[in-house]
Amino acid sequence: MNNIGDNSAPQAREKLKSIIASIVHSEREKQASATDISELYVSAKEDGFNVAALRLAVKRSMETPTKREDRKAIEDFADQYLSATGMLD
């Protein structure tokens, strides 16, 4: 079995190195963004906002109209099921 790169052209090796470097860079940016987002939620909590509600508001604000309609339909079905079982107040 050949190891990757044993018989590869130099261009292929360089392309692979470039891809790996780009992925590593993107992963680091993702980690930094996650840290920034966490800090924003901490700040919001310190300002007295309900973080769970804020997270839900952010999630819903990113929904497409179709996804929003689908979610609402599923929630309606869930309410119907709970109502039918007597579990919905």
Secondary structure, DSSP 8 states (H G I E B T S, - for coil): ---TTSS--HHHHHHHHHHHHHHHHHHHHHHHHHHHHHHHHHHHHHTT--HHHHHHHHHHHT--HHHHHHHHHHHHHHHHHHHHTT---
